[in-house]
Amino acid sequence: MAVPKKRTSKQRKRKRRTHHVAAATAHQACPRCGDPRRPHRVCPTCGHYGEREIVRTEEF
């Protein structure tokens, strides 16, 4: 069985993992109210998805 001859240093390990990062979440403007929202999700501000009202929101 293959066994490493030397221990991998912290620096070498961290250099290898530089690309292991979470991708930024995508946002687009809601066509109804213009606020940013995630694609294919209900708008948290106005509660609409496409042309339909899914969640009824109260306006203060």
PDB file as gemmi writes it, atoms N, CA and C in Angstrom:
CRYST1    1.000    1.000    1.000  90.00  90.00  90.00 P 1                      
ATOM      1  N   MET A   1       0.845  -1.185   0.000  1.00  0.00           N  
ATOM      2  CA  MET A   1       0.000   0.000   0.000  1.00  0.00           C  
ATOM      3  C   MET A   1       0.885   1.242   0.000  1.00  0.00           C  
ATOM      4  N   ALA A   2       0.492   2.239  -0.791  1.00  0.00           N  
ATOM      5  CA  ALA A   2       1.290   3.467  -0.903  1.00  0.00           C  
ATOM      6  C   ALA A   2       1.103   4.332   0.335  1.00  0.00           C  
ATOM      7  N   VAL A   3       2.234   4.753   0.896  1.00  0.00           N  
ATOM      8  CA  VAL A   3       2.219   5.600   2.082  1.00  0.00           C  
ATOM      9  C   VAL A   3       3.095   6.812   1.792  1.00  0.00           C  
ATOM     10  N   PRO A   4       2.647   8.029   2.116  1.00  0.00           N  
ATOM     11  CA  PRO A   4       3.484   9.201   1.854  1.00  0.00           C  
ATOM     12  C   PRO A   4       4.764   9.165   2.683  1.00  0.00           C  
ATOM     13  N   LYS A   5       5.873   9.549   2.049  1.00  0.00           N  
ATOM     14  CA  LYS A   5       7.154   9.541   2.755  1.00  0.00           C  
ATOM     15  C   LYS A   5       7.255  10.689   3.739  1.00  0.00           C  
ATOM     16  N   LYS A   6       6.730  11.837   3.360  1.00  0.00           N  
ATOM     17  CA  LYS A   6       6.820  13.012   4.221  1.00  0.00           C  
ATOM     18  C   LYS A   6       5.423  13.568   4.480  1.00  0.00           C  
ATOM     19  N   ARG A   7       5.296  14.248   5.586  1.00  0.00           N  
ATOM     20  CA  ARG A   7       4.028  14.864   5.960  1.00  0.00           C  
ATOM     21  C   ARG A   7       3.749  16.071   5.058  1.00  0.00           C  
ATOM     22  N   THR A   8       2.507  16.258   4.672  1.00  0.00           N  
ATOM     23  CA  THR A   8       2.120  17.423   3.878  1.00  0.00           C  
ATOM     24  C   THR A   8       2.029  18.627   4.799  1.00  0.00           C  
ATOM     25  N   SER A   9       2.758  19.688   4.445  1.00  0.00           N  
ATOM     26  CA  SER A   9       2.783  20.873   5.298  1.00  0.00           C  
ATOM     27  C   SER A   9       1.451  21.625   5.219  1.00  0.00           C  
ATOM     28  N   LYS A  10       1.211  22.484   6.199  1.00  0.00           N  
ATOM     29  CA  LYS A  10      -0.013  23.286   6.216  1.00  0.00           C  
ATOM     30  C   LYS A  10      -0.080  24.189   4.991  1.00  0.00           C  
ATOM     31  N   GLN A  11       1.054  24.755   4.629  1.00  0.00           N  
ATOM     32  CA  GLN A  11       1.095  25.678   3.500  1.00  0.00           C  
ATOM     33  C   GLN A  11       0.746  24.948   2.199  1.00  0.00           C  
ATOM     34  N   ARG A  12       1.319  23.779   1.999  1.00  0.00           N  
ATOM     35  CA  ARG A  12       1.054  23.012   0.779  1.00  0.00           C  
ATOM     36  C   ARG A  12      -0.410  22.571   0.722  1.00  0.00           C  
ATOM     37  N   LYS A  13      -0.950  22.168   1.861  1.00  0.00           N  
ATOM     38  CA  LYS A  13      -2.343  21.748   1.953  1.00  0.00           C  
ATOM     39  C   LYS A  13      -3.268  22.916   1.628  1.00  0.00           C  
ATOM     40  N   ARG A  14      -2.966  24.095   2.171  1.00  0.00           N  
ATOM     41  CA  ARG A  14      -3.809  25.274   1.953  1.00  0.00           C  
ATOM     42  C   ARG A  14      -3.706  25.789   0.525  1.00  0.00           C  
ATOM     43  N   LYS A  15      -2.528  25.654  -0.092  1.00  0.00           N  
ATOM     44  CA  LYS A  15      -2.382  26.043  -1.499  1.00  0.00           C  
ATOM     45  C   LYS A  15      -3.264  25.179  -2.392  1.00  0.00           C  
ATOM     46  N   ARG A  16      -3.365  23.921  -2.065  1.00  0.00           N  
ATOM     47  CA  ARG A  16      -4.177  22.993  -2.849  1.00  0.00           C  
ATOM     48  C   ARG A  16      -5.666  23.311  -2.710  1.00  0.00           C  
ATOM     49  N   ARG A  17      -6.055  23.813  -1.546  1.00  0.00           N  
ATOM     50  CA  ARG A  17      -7.473  24.057  -1.272  1.00  0.00           C  
ATOM     51  C   ARG A  17      -7.920  25.480  -1.582  1.00  0.00           C  
ATOM     52  N   THR A  18      -7.139  26.254  -2.306  1.00  0.00           N  
ATOM     53  CA  THR A  18      -7.516  27.641  -2.585  1.00  0.00           C  
ATOM     54  C   THR A  18      -8.760  27.738  -3.455  1.00  0.00           C  
ATOM     55  N   HIS A  19      -9.040  26.714  -4.253  1.00  0.00           N  
ATOM     56  CA  HIS A  19     -10.200  26.759  -5.148  1.00  0.00           C  
ATOM     57  C   HIS A  19     -11.446  26.152  -4.515  1.00  0.00           C  
ATOM     58  N   HIS A  20     -11.360  25.649  -3.292  1.00  0.00           N  
ATOM     59  CA  HIS A  20     -12.510  25.062  -2.617  1.00  0.00           C  
ATOM     60  C   HIS A  20     -13.290  26.168  -1.904  1.00  0.00           C  
ATOM     61  N   VAL A  21     -14.034  26.909  -2.662  1.00  0.00           N  
ATOM     62  CA  VAL A  21     -14.781  28.028  -2.094  1.00  0.00           C  
ATOM     63  C   VAL A  21     -16.208  27.980  -2.639  1.00  0.00           C  
ATOM     64  N   ALA A  22     -17.158  28.393  -1.837  1.00  0.00           N  
ATOM     65  CA  ALA A  22     -18.556  28.389  -2.260  1.00  0.00           C  
ATOM     66  C   ALA A  22     -18.790  29.461  -3.316  1.00  0.00           C  
ATOM     67  N   ALA A  23     -19.600  29.137  -4.293  1.00  0.00           N  
ATOM     68  CA  ALA A  23     -19.926  30.095  -5.357  1.00  0.00           C  
ATOM     69  C   ALA A  23     -20.905  31.141  -4.829  1.00  0.00           C  
ATOM     70  N   ALA A  24     -20.804  32.346  -5.348  1.00  0.00           N  
ATOM     71  CA  ALA A  24     -21.708  33.420  -4.944  1.00  0.00           C  
ATOM     72  C   ALA A  24     -23.116  33.115  -5.460  1.00  0.00           C  
ATOM     73  N   THR A  25     -24.129  33.452  -4.655  1.00  0.00           N  
ATOM     74  CA  THR A  25     -25.500  33.183  -5.056  1.00  0.00           C  
ATOM     75  C   THR A  25     -25.925  34.163  -6.140  1.00  0.00           C  
ATOM     76  N   ALA A  26     -26.663  33.658  -7.115  1.00  0.00           N  
ATOM     77  CA  ALA A  26     -27.132  34.479  -8.226  1.00  0.00           C  
ATOM     78  C   ALA A  26     -28.386  35.249  -7.801  1.00  0.00           C  
ATOM     79  N   HIS A  27     -28.490  36.486  -8.242  1.00  0.00           N  
ATOM     80  CA  HIS A  27     -29.663  37.313  -7.979  1.00  0.00           C  
ATOM     81  C   HIS A  27     -30.080  37.985  -9.277  1.00  0.00           C  
ATOM     82  N   GLN A  28     -31.383  38.218  -9.417  1.00  0.00           N  
ATOM     83  CA  GLN A  28     -31.902  38.976 -10.543  1.00  0.00           C  
ATOM     84  C   GLN A  28     -33.045  39.851 -10.049  1.00  0.00           C  
ATOM     85  N   ALA A  29     -33.363  40.859 -10.810  1.00  0.00           N  
ATOM     86  CA  ALA A  29     -34.414  41.792 -10.407  1.00  0.00           C  
ATOM     87  C   ALA A  29     -35.790  41.160 -10.606  1.00  0.00           C  
ATOM     88  N   CYS A  30     -36.659  41.380  -9.638  1.00  0.00           N  
ATOM     89  CA  CYS A  30     -38.040  40.903  -9.746  1.00  0.00           C  
ATOM     90  C   CYS A  30     -38.732  41.714 -10.838  1.00  0.00           C  
ATOM     91  N   PRO A  31     -39.428  41.072 -11.782  1.00  0.00           N  
ATOM     92  CA  PRO A  31     -40.073  41.840 -12.866  1.00  0.00           C  
ATOM     93  C   PRO A  31     -41.233  42.705 -12.374  1.00  0.00           C  
ATOM     94  N   ARG A  32     -41.778  42.393 -11.200  1.00  0.00           N  
ATOM     95  CA  ARG A  32     -42.926  43.163 -10.702  1.00  0.00           C  
ATOM     96  C   ARG A  32     -42.499  44.361  -9.853  1.00  0.00           C  
ATOM     97  N   CYS A  33     -41.630  44.121  -8.857  1.00  0.00           N  
ATOM     98  CA  CYS A  33     -41.266  45.209  -7.939  1.00  0.00           C  
ATOM     99  C   CYS A  33     -39.842  45.708  -8.142  1.00  0.00           C  
ATOM    100  N   GLY A  34     -38.995  44.942  -8.827  1.00  0.00           N  
ATOM    101  CA  GLY A  34     -37.635  45.393  -9.103  1.00  0.00           C  
ATOM    102  C   GLY A  34     -36.616  45.075  -8.023  1.00  0.00           C  
ATOM    103  N   ASP A  35     -37.046  44.507  -6.908  1.00  0.00           N  
ATOM    104  CA  ASP A  35     -36.106  44.140  -5.843  1.00  0.00           C  
ATOM    105  C   ASP A  35     -35.341  42.876  -6.235  1.00  0.00           C  
ATOM    106  N   PRO A  36     -34.121  42.710  -5.721  1.00  0.00           N  
ATOM    107  CA  PRO A  36     -33.362  41.501  -6.072  1.00  0.00           C  
ATOM    108  C   PRO A  36     -33.959  40.260  -5.424  1.00  0.00           C  
ATOM    109  N   ARG A  37     -33.932  39.156  -6.182  1.00  0.00           N  
ATOM    110  CA  ARG A  37     -34.436  37.880  -5.680  1.00  0.00           C  
ATOM    111  C   ARG A  37     -33.651  36.760  -6.339  1.00  0.00           C  
ATOM    112  N   ARG A  38     -33.680  35.568  -5.744  1.00  0.00           N  
ATOM    113  CA  ARG A  38     -33.024  34.402  -6.320  1.00  0.00           C  
ATOM    114  C   ARG A  38     -33.835  33.915  -7.517  1.00  0.00           C  
ATOM    115  N   PRO A  39     -33.198  33.415  -8.563  1.00  0.00           N  
ATOM    116  CA  PRO A  39     -33.950  32.926  -9.716  1.00  0.00           C  
ATOM    117  C   PRO A  39     -34.774  31.681  -9.363  1.00  0.00           C  
ATOM    118  N   HIS A  40     -35.952  31.560  -9.958  1.00  0.00           N  
ATOM    119  CA  HIS A  40     -36.880  30.445  -9.773  1.00  0.00           C  
ATOM    120  C   HIS A  40     -37.371  30.348  -8.338  1.00  0.00           C  
ATOM    121  N   ARG A  41     -37.467  31.472  -7.651  1.00  0.00           N  
ATOM    122  CA  ARG A  41     -37.986  31.507  -6.283  1.00  0.00           C  
ATOM    123  C   ARG A  41     -39.051  32.599  -6.199  1.00  0.00           C  
ATOM    124  N   VAL A  42     -39.906  32.513  -5.180  1.00  0.00           N  
ATOM    125  CA  VAL A  42     -40.908  33.542  -4.920  1.00  0.00           C  
ATOM    126  C   VAL A  42     -40.191  34.784  -4.419  1.00  0.00           C  
ATOM    127  N   CYS A  43     -40.613  35.958  -4.884  1.00  0.00           N  
ATOM    128  CA  CYS A  43     -40.009  37.216  -4.452  1.00  0.00           C  
ATOM    129  C   CYS A  43     -40.359  37.446  -2.981  1.00  0.00           C  
ATOM    130  N   PRO A  44     -39.370  37.668  -2.119  1.00  0.00           N  
ATOM    131  CA  PRO A  44     -39.681  37.867  -0.695  1.00  0.00           C  
ATOM    132  C   PRO A  44     -40.353  39.201  -0.408  1.00  0.00           C  
ATOM    133  N   THR A  45     -40.234  40.166  -1.314  1.00  0.00           N  
ATOM    134  CA  THR A  45     -40.820  41.483  -1.078  1.00  0.00           C  
ATOM    135  C   THR A  45     -42.293  41.528  -1.463  1.00  0.00           C  
ATOM    136  N   CYS A  46     -42.604  41.123  -2.707  1.00  0.00           N  
ATOM    137  CA  CYS A  46     -43.990  41.247  -3.170  1.00  0.00           C  
ATOM    138  C   CYS A  46     -44.752  39.923  -3.138  1.00  0.00           C  
ATOM    139  N   GLY A  47     -44.059  38.791  -3.004  1.00  0.00           N  
ATOM    140  CA  GLY A  47     -44.730  37.495  -2.886  1.00  0.00           C  
ATOM    141  C   GLY A  47     -45.211  36.916  -4.198  1.00  0.00           C  
ATOM    142  N   HIS A  48     -44.718  37.422  -5.324  1.00  0.00           N  
ATOM    143  CA  HIS A  48     -45.152  36.927  -6.626  1.00  0.00           C  
ATOM    144  C   HIS A  48     -44.098  36.016  -7.237  1.00  0.00           C  
ATOM    145  N   TYR A  49     -44.572  35.058  -8.035  1.00  0.00           N  
ATOM    146  CA  TYR A  49     -43.701  34.208  -8.847  1.00  0.00           C  
ATOM    147  C   TYR A  49     -44.283  34.256 -10.251  1.00  0.00           C  
ATOM    148  N   GLY A  50     -43.599  34.922 -11.142  1.00  0.00           N  
ATOM    149  CA  GLY A  50     -44.155  35.138 -12.472  1.00  0.00           C  
ATOM    150  C   GLY A  50     -45.300  36.132 -12.373  1.00  0.00           C  
ATOM    151  N   GLU A  51     -46.459  35.748 -12.862  1.00  0.00           N  
ATOM    152  CA  GLU A  51     -47.639  36.627 -12.828  1.00  0.00           C  
ATOM    153  C   GLU A  51     -48.571  36.292 -11.664  1.00  0.00           C  
ATOM    154  N   ARG A  52     -48.283  35.225 -10.921  1.00  0.00           N  
ATOM    155  CA  ARG A  52     -49.189  34.786  -9.864  1.00  0.00           C  
ATOM    156  C   ARG A  52     -48.723  35.250  -8.493  1.00  0.00           C  
ATOM    157  N   GLU A  53     -49.697  35.565  -7.626  1.00  0.00           N  
ATOM    158  CA  GLU A  53     -49.378  35.906  -6.249  1.00  0.00           C  
ATOM    159  C   GLU A  53     -49.364  34.613  -5.448  1.00  0.00           C  
ATOM    160  N   ILE A  54     -48.229  34.228  -4.929  1.00  0.00           N  
ATOM    161  CA  ILE A  54     -48.071  32.974  -4.197  1.00  0.00           C  
ATOM    162  C   ILE A  54     -48.200  33.208  -2.704  1.00  0.00           C  
ATOM    163  N   VAL A  55     -47.526  34.237  -2.213  1.00  0.00           N  
ATOM    164  CA  VAL A  55     -47.526  34.554  -0.780  1.00  0.00           C  
ATOM    165  C   VAL A  55     -48.134  35.929  -0.616  1.00  0.00           C  
ATOM    166  N   ARG A  56     -49.126  36.028   0.250  1.00  0.00           N  
ATOM    167  CA  ARG A  56     -49.751  37.324   0.484  1.00  0.00           C  
ATOM    168  C   ARG A  56     -48.909  38.088   1.496  1.00  0.00           C  
ATOM    169  N   THR A  57     -48.447  39.271   1.117  1.00  0.00           N  
ATOM    170  CA  THR A  57     -47.627  40.083   2.002  1.00  0.00           C  
ATOM    171  C   THR A  57     -48.432  41.286   2.473  1.00  0.00           C  
ATOM    172  N   GLU A  58     -48.205  41.675   3.716  1.00  0.00           N  
ATOM    173  CA  GLU A  58     -48.887  42.845   4.272  1.00  0.00           C  
ATOM    174  C   GLU A  58     -48.007  44.064   4.096  1.00  0.00           C  
ATOM    175  N   GLU A  59     -48.604  45.141   3.685  1.00  0.00           N  
ATOM    176  CA  GLU A  59     -47.861  46.395   3.526  1.00  0.00           C  
ATOM    177  C   GLU A  59     -48.119  47.262   4.741  1.00  0.00           C  
ATOM    178  N   PHE A  60     -47.044  47.803   5.320  1.00  0.00           N  
ATOM    179  CA  PHE A  60     -47.174  48.631   6.527  1.00  0.00           C  
ATOM    180  C   PHE A  60     -47.175  50.074   6.162  1.00  0.00           C  
TER     181      PHE A  60                                                      
END                                                                             
